[in-house]
Amino acid sequence: MLSEKVRKNLEKQQYRIVGNHSAVKICCWTKNMLRKEGGCYKLKFYGILSNKCMQVTTSFSCANRCIFCWRDYKAPALNRWKGGYDSPSFIIDESLKQHHKLLSGFGGNQKVKRLDYEFSKDVKHVALSLTGEPILYPKINQLIGLLNKKGISTFLVTNAQYPEKIKRLAPVTQLYLSLDAPNSFLLKKIDVPLFNDYNERLIKSLKYFSKKQQRKCIRITLIKGVNDIEPQNYAKLIKKGDPDFIEVKSYMHVGTSIQKLKFQNMPSHNDVVNFSRKLVKFLPDYKIVTDYIPSKAVLIAKKTLNKNKKWFTWIDFEKYNKLVNSGGDFTIYDYLKENSVTGLSSKKERDAFAKKIGVKKW
């Protein structure tokens, strides 16, 4: 599915191609955690260790050409998968092999302790969100099943353009749905969808998304001066999806997105916090839980996840593995774990981080 020219270009960007349509790449947060420089927002929000996480895609194809996307290659969108496909076991085994190869240099890195490097070899989390639309892969449910059997959690991100695939999707540890605009006009401008019925697909996706019994998260990528408007309309769409979590994250001015957006379109952390506060005013069943300054991200959760004034947004991975492999029915409330690091960062903390990275504000 990929030409030799495209393969070489992706490899220069530190992707490692797996078979005919998949790829793996080391996340910067995986490297940071190995160097003791901190993990990603998923560590603070959900308890995921970044140095045990692998970033994978099962398909380069995507139905959107989002203006905020930093990836510089996506194959044409398809109504359905065309051609052959690699087996789930092959994709998993080869992805793990390539992941370990990409990390091998850290084995001799003086900034990385040998024990930490060895610890990272035992992958426990897979982020199916590297590029493209992962649920397009015809055997995605079988792949998820194999990861479950290996005791590896799955965080899968969908762009809400394949509702029937969402409907049939097997249980994942946490399912993400991208919500990039508060109205159909702006959605077309931002996502640049290839499907004419893009908005109908979104609404239908939200409907099927709402029926999932495991953890669900709606993600809003905030672009300053573009989609940071109409919080009441975002709220109406969010209610249709009935997520357990909402992540409001800043657009990052990196990659090919700099050709379509300006640096000024990247919100500050305060902008993200302020928009989140406006949003929850229209969502009485939700509340802001915490934030993560390095990623300019805010976590909002259902109030039902707050018990005795304690937030339970983390994941009991051991319990999840037992439940998902048992074959029985279970819900998010069966594998919750307390998050002891909650509340919004102070102005002092925000200013300190900005100073650390050498900017006036972040």
Buried (B, 14 or more C-beta within 10 A) or exposed (E): BBEEEBEEBBEEEEBBBBBBBBBBBBBEBBBBBBBEEEBBBBBBBBBBBBBBBBBBBBBBBBBBBBBBBBBEBBBEBBEEBEEEBBEBEBBBEBBBEBBBEBBEEBEEBEEBBEEBBEEBBEBBBBBBBBBBBBBBBBBBBBBBBBBBEEBBBBBBBBBBBBBEBBBEBBBBBBBBBBBBBBBEEBBBBBBBBBBEEBBEBBBBBBBBBBEBEBBBBBBBBBBBEBBBBBBEBBBBBBBBBBBBBBBBBBBBBEEEBBEBBEEEBBBBBEBBBBBBBBBBEBBEEBBBBBBBBBBBBBBBBBEEBBEEEEBBBBBBBEBBBBBBEEEEEBEBEBBBBBBEBBEBBEEEEBBEBBEEEEEEEB
